[in-house]
């Protein structure tokens, strides 16, 4: 299988690049425009007109009304799958069959069975893969990880993650109506818990064991644009109590549908001090006793390129692409891949099993 040399640009084709709001046009395309190592050569949507519009907006030479010609195009090295989770499997399979490298948004598959199959197919294909867990490579998260490893807190005693958000509540946009269905792979457990728990685990290491409560307290939701009321089968709250491999304790409460006063953050308690990771992935800390937490400036070496006018989401996505390029050029493993996606998906399924059985589970 051929690939671009380190002196060439990695040529990217993006599936799901709608000109209206979507993750591809909100995060991927703006980020890639700032990265000289990459060149977006193709985009696809389900309509030629919309694909052409995105191509004009972002100066992309090829636009397609379906994924098939993009996946097989000779000027595409890396296929990006940025569509609903239920469509991931068929598109990832097509890219792997074409022996293309693949970047898939989280989750890799809509179920553990799909994720297991896709991870195996990727290994068989011998290509590089990336899973869209971009928060773990943000400068603040990598800085936090090093602070912990260098003993800023002494010995880590506990981690507490709190995520309360208005998303996926009593009302939601029509475009998010599918998230009410537990089988669609996008809900409080499958996506919100995955992204924020992964951010914490990137800094503190693996879970050893956990007990969890996965609950659905919303029976229906209203689609904002139409007023249609639809049933909800997906969970809206997740509670986790666990032990890390280091011996530290972890607690997490992830709650969707918060009407007021949402909070996102993680507290890290040690024998010598405390650290806090805020919603915007800034780090605050203090050592000793009864000291106020102070913002800790992130050293320059943790920033892979300037943020400029990029949103935080687009910038973090760019950091993930930068990690992939380093892996491509240097043979490293900075970017999370499909094997890691399978590991995280298994953790989420373990939470669901623990909740159903009422038993603590070893991970």
Phi, psi and omega in degrees: 000130179275156175212163180292144175285170182294342179272350179265165175272143175284122187267126191246135171242129186247120176268125180099029184269063180294140178289338173284179184300129176194160185297325181297314182278340178277321187241307187295304186296315176300321179295315183295331177296338182265357187250106184295344180285346184241156172217120176282116184254345182204147173225154175218148171225196178266358179224137182298322182298317181288323177296318179297321180297315178295319180299318178295317184297323185248014176057054180255130187289332186234135180226136185227152179269003176207167184282333189304308181293333176292314184298323184266000185293134182292345180262019177241120176263321185238121178263126178255124179256108184231068180225186178298150185302324182293344179261355184299313190302309184295325182285319177297318178301318180296317179294319180293321178298329177275004180061039176260149171291151188226132170247114180244136174296155174286141357277156180299310176237159179285348178218166177296323179298315178297315181298318179299316180296315183293321178297319179294318179296323179294318178296320179295323181287337179070032180252167175276144180227155176222138172250141190282066175248071192285336184297328184294341180256008175299147182308318182296324180289318178293324176294315178302315180303315180291322176301318179295315182292331180275000174087023180304322182267000193077234175264130178292125180260319184203158176228133178233118180252128176233124177227108173237123187222151177285346182299150172057044182252218182293336177227146177204155179300152179304324180297340179258010181302325181297339182290348177286342182266118184298338183277355187273354174077018179217096181203190186298323177281309190291329185240305184296310178299317182301310184295314186281324175295318179300321178301317179291314182296331176300331182267327189252349181098188191280156170281141175265316180205160181199152165241149186214156172234118178247115191233151172242114179251348177262127180266338179207163178218154182252130176282123192299314187290328187248342184079002179294136178258124182236153180288153177245125174246351183275150178290154177235358175219142177224127175242131181230136173231117187216173175238131178279163176301332179287346185099348177290156179266149177231132171233144180214138174229114179245120186228122175265164177077022178288122184285322183218151170066043177297148181224137173226123178179166179222134179251135181240119184250130180233178179288342183241355182174195185218151175226153178222131176253118185274175182300330180265016174063035169265153185246131173239152181199167175201148176240159182088205185244140172056038179258141175288144177291136179241141177299131180257112180302137182279122180301152187300329184294345179273354182257110179269078180096153182289150178281326180057230182266006181291143170294164178301318181297315180294321180296316178296323176297321176297323177297324178293318176297321179298318177297318178299317180297321177295320177298318180298314186280324191246357179074020180276183180224057182281320184277138176294136184247189183294329177295320176292323178302320178295319179299314181292321179297323177296323177298314180297319178294327176296322176300314181297320179294318178298319180296318182291324185267339185075016183247146173289143183237144173272137182258000000 
